[in-house]
Amino acid sequence: MKWVAFVLGLCSTICVVQGWHLGAMLFSLPFCLIWIYCGWLRTERQLKYINILFSVFYVYGIARYVLVEV
């Protein structure tokens, strides 16, 4: 699961560098959801809540993109 999160984070970073905003959000959302779900965050609650906040922002951004751009 950590390797999947790593690949999603890498893809998200490439999208940011290339200026592909929708792609960055689409890769970042599952990345955050993995970090929220997985057990390695049980000892660091603040990171879990930060990732929940980021997930809300990514869902908003994706919904806004679909409503405005399409």
N, CA, C and O of each residue as an XYZ file, in Angstrom:
280
protein
N       0.829     -1.196      0.000
C       0.000      0.000      0.000
C       0.873      1.259      0.000
O       0.533      2.260     -0.631
N       1.998      1.196      0.714
C       2.886      2.361      0.734
C       3.454      2.645     -0.644
O       3.654      3.806     -1.003
N       3.715      1.604     -1.422
C       4.255      1.813     -2.766
C       3.208      2.419     -3.693
O       3.542      3.227     -4.561
N       1.958      2.040     -3.518
C       0.883      2.649     -4.310
C       0.787      4.135     -3.974
O       0.658      4.968     -4.871
N       0.849      4.467     -2.692
C       0.823      5.869     -2.273
C       2.027      6.619     -2.836
O       1.906      7.771     -3.251
N       3.179      5.970     -2.849
C       4.381      6.596     -3.402
C       4.203      6.907     -4.887
O       4.535      8.006     -5.332
N       3.681      5.948     -5.656
C       3.477      6.158     -7.095
C       2.447      7.265     -7.339
O       2.633      8.098     -8.225
N       1.369      7.276     -6.560
C       0.361      8.335     -6.704
C       0.966      9.710     -6.390
O       0.694     10.683     -7.094
N       1.779      9.789     -5.341
C       2.430     11.046     -4.999
C       3.387     11.494     -6.089
O       3.459     12.682     -6.403
N       4.122     10.551     -6.669
C       5.042     10.865     -7.752
C       4.284     11.374     -8.979
O       4.674     12.372     -9.586
N       3.203     10.685     -9.338
C       2.387     11.122    -10.481
C       1.778     12.498    -10.231
O       1.712     13.325    -11.140
N       1.340     12.741     -9.019
C       0.777     14.046     -8.674
C       1.825     15.142     -8.826
O       1.531     16.224     -9.334
N       3.031     14.863     -8.391
C       4.110     15.844     -8.499
C       4.434     16.146     -9.958
O       4.649     17.302    -10.321
N       4.469     15.121    -10.783
C       4.716     15.333    -12.211
C       3.615     16.197    -12.814
O       3.899     17.087    -13.617
N       2.366     15.948    -12.437
C       1.249     16.758    -12.939
C       1.373     18.214    -12.512
O       1.083     19.119    -13.295
N       1.798     18.443    -11.285
C       1.975     19.822    -10.811
C       3.047     20.520    -11.624
O       2.862     21.659    -12.050
N       4.174     19.842    -11.846
C       5.279     20.435    -12.606
C       4.854     20.730    -14.041
O       5.256     21.744    -14.612
N       4.050     19.855    -14.622
C       3.599     20.035    -15.996
C       2.432     21.024    -16.116
O       2.089     21.449    -17.220
N       1.827     21.387    -14.986
C       0.704     22.318    -15.023
C      -0.631     21.651    -15.285
O      -1.588     22.312    -15.686
N      -0.705     20.350    -15.062
C      -1.946     19.601    -15.269
C      -2.705     19.558    -13.951
O      -2.575     18.600    -13.189
N      -3.486     20.576    -13.682
C      -4.126     20.732    -12.379
C      -5.129     19.620    -12.062
O      -5.156     19.107    -10.943
N      -5.942     19.253    -13.034
C      -6.919     18.188    -12.792
C      -6.209     16.868    -12.504
O      -6.599     16.141    -11.591
N      -5.183     16.559    -13.266
C      -4.423     15.337    -13.034
C      -3.815     15.302    -11.638
O      -3.826     14.270    -10.967
N      -3.282     16.449    -11.210
C      -2.698     16.523     -9.868
C      -3.748     16.236     -8.801
O      -3.477     15.518     -7.839
N      -4.939     16.791     -8.968
C      -6.003     16.537     -7.987
C      -6.469     15.091     -8.031
O      -6.748     14.498     -6.989
N      -6.557     14.516     -9.231
C      -7.023     13.140     -9.360
C      -6.025     12.138     -8.771
O      -6.435     11.101     -8.250
N      -4.750     12.425     -8.844
C      -3.747     11.553     -8.226
C      -3.607     11.830     -6.731
O      -3.331     10.915     -5.955
N      -3.794     13.074     -6.327
C      -3.600     13.431     -4.924
C      -4.730     12.938     -4.026
O      -4.488     12.586     -2.872
N      -5.946     12.908     -4.530
C      -7.074     12.462     -3.708
C      -6.898     11.021     -3.226
O      -7.002     10.779     -2.024
N      -6.634     10.045     -4.119
C      -6.432      8.693     -3.587
C      -5.188      8.581     -2.710
O      -5.153      7.769     -1.785
N      -4.169      9.390     -2.994
C      -2.979      9.427     -2.144
C      -3.369      9.802     -0.715
O      -2.947      9.146      0.238
N      -4.169     10.852     -0.565
C      -4.615     11.268      0.765
C      -5.506     10.217      1.419
O      -5.396      9.967      2.619
N      -6.387      9.603      0.632
C      -7.280      8.587      1.191
C      -6.500      7.378      1.698
O      -6.854      6.795      2.723
N      -5.445      7.002      0.988
C      -4.600      5.901      1.464
C      -3.958      6.281      2.785
O      -3.932      5.476      3.715
N      -3.440      7.500      2.879
C      -2.794      7.941      4.117
C      -3.787      8.020      5.274
O      -3.428      7.750      6.420
N      -5.028      8.388      4.978
C      -6.050      8.437      6.028
C      -6.367      7.022      6.506
O      -6.494      6.787      7.708
N      -6.494      6.085      5.579
C      -6.937      4.720      5.900
C      -5.863      3.878      6.585
O      -6.152      3.124      7.514
N      -4.638      4.012      6.124
C      -3.601      3.067      6.556
C      -3.173      3.267      8.003
O      -3.239      4.363      8.560
N      -2.740      2.174      8.572
C      -2.417      2.144      9.989
C      -1.180      2.914     10.390
O      -1.018      3.209     11.574
N      -0.293      3.257      9.459
C       0.927      3.928      9.878
C       0.671      5.357     10.336
O       1.594      6.028     10.797
N      -0.552      5.829     10.220
C      -0.878      7.173     10.726
C      -1.554      7.136     12.090
O      -1.882      8.187     12.640
N      -1.764      5.974     12.632
C      -2.457      5.891     13.928
C      -1.695      6.593     15.028
O      -2.295      7.077     15.987
N      -0.398      6.654     14.905
C       0.402      7.319     15.940
C       0.551      8.810     15.683
O       1.008      9.544     16.559
N       0.176      9.267     14.501
C       0.307     10.679     14.157
C      -1.042     11.212     13.703
O      -1.283     11.382     12.508
N      -1.912     11.471     14.657
C      -3.280     11.900     14.342
C      -3.327     13.205     13.560
O      -4.190     13.371     12.699
N      -2.416     14.136     13.843
C      -2.471     15.423     13.156
C      -2.286     15.247     11.648
O      -2.896     15.980     10.869
N      -1.454     14.287     11.219
C      -1.295     14.042      9.789
C      -2.575     13.473      9.187
O      -2.910     13.775      8.042
N      -3.289     12.657      9.948
C      -4.550     12.114      9.462
C      -5.543     13.243      9.215
O      -6.214     13.267      8.183
N      -5.638     14.167     10.149
C      -6.583     15.279      9.988
C      -6.158     16.235      8.880
O      -7.010     16.797      8.192
N      -4.879     16.421      8.702
C      -4.396     17.244      7.594
C      -4.775     16.600      6.263
O      -5.207     17.290      5.339
N      -4.616     15.281      6.165
C      -4.979     14.587      4.930
C      -6.483     14.587      4.704
O      -6.925     14.618      3.556
N      -7.275     14.553      5.760
C      -8.729     14.688      5.608
C      -9.058     16.067      5.039
O      -9.884     16.188      4.133
N      -8.421     17.090      5.564
C      -8.628     18.453      5.062
C      -8.226     18.560      3.589
O      -8.968     19.127      2.787
N      -7.057     18.018      3.227
C      -6.621     18.037      1.833
C      -7.600     17.277      0.940
O      -7.870     17.709     -0.181
N      -8.135     16.155      1.417
C      -9.090     15.381      0.631
C     -10.345     16.198      0.335
O     -10.876     16.154     -0.774
N     -10.810     16.937      1.324
C     -11.975     17.809      1.117
C     -11.664     18.855      0.043
O     -12.492     19.120     -0.828
N     -10.483     19.440      0.109
C     -10.081     20.428     -0.901
C      -9.980     19.805     -2.295
O     -10.380     20.426     -3.280
N      -9.448     18.578     -2.384
C      -9.336     17.924     -3.691
C     -10.709     17.579     -4.258
O     -10.930     17.743     -5.458
N     -11.632     17.110     -3.433
C     -12.994     16.834     -3.905
C     -13.643     18.126     -4.390
O     -14.288     18.139     -5.439
N     -13.478     19.209     -3.636
C     -14.009     20.508     -4.060
C     -13.388     20.938     -5.390
O     -14.095     21.383     -6.294
N     -12.068     20.803     -5.506
C     -11.384     21.214     -6.732
C     -11.811     20.415     -7.941
O     -11.993     20.971     -9.024
N     -11.973     19.108     -7.769
C     -12.416     18.263     -8.875
C     -13.850     18.611     -9.264
O     -14.156     18.712    -10.452
N     -14.727     18.794     -8.290
C     -16.114     19.165     -8.576
C     -16.178     20.531     -9.265
O     -16.937     20.717    -10.216
N     -15.385     21.471     -8.785
C     -15.355     22.802     -9.406
C     -14.856     22.720    -10.838
O     -15.406     23.378    -11.720
N     -13.825     21.923    -11.083
C     -13.295     21.756    -12.424
C     -14.365     21.194    -13.363
O     -14.541     21.676    -14.482
N     -15.080     20.162    -12.887
C     -16.109     19.537    -13.710
C     -17.233     20.532    -14.000
O     -17.726     20.598    -15.127
N     -17.637     21.298    -13.005
C     -18.744     22.240    -13.206
C     -18.364     23.446    -14.040
O     -19.183     23.935    -14.819
N     -17.144     23.937    -13.898
C     -16.730     25.171    -14.592
C     -16.169     24.880    -15.977
O     -16.491     25.581    -16.936
N     -15.336     23.856    -16.090
C     -14.617     23.595    -17.335
C     -15.394     22.760    -18.343
O     -15.106     22.814    -19.539
N     -16.369     21.993    -17.881
C     -17.059     21.098    -18.825
C     -18.311     21.708    -19.336
O     -19.015     21.094    -20.138
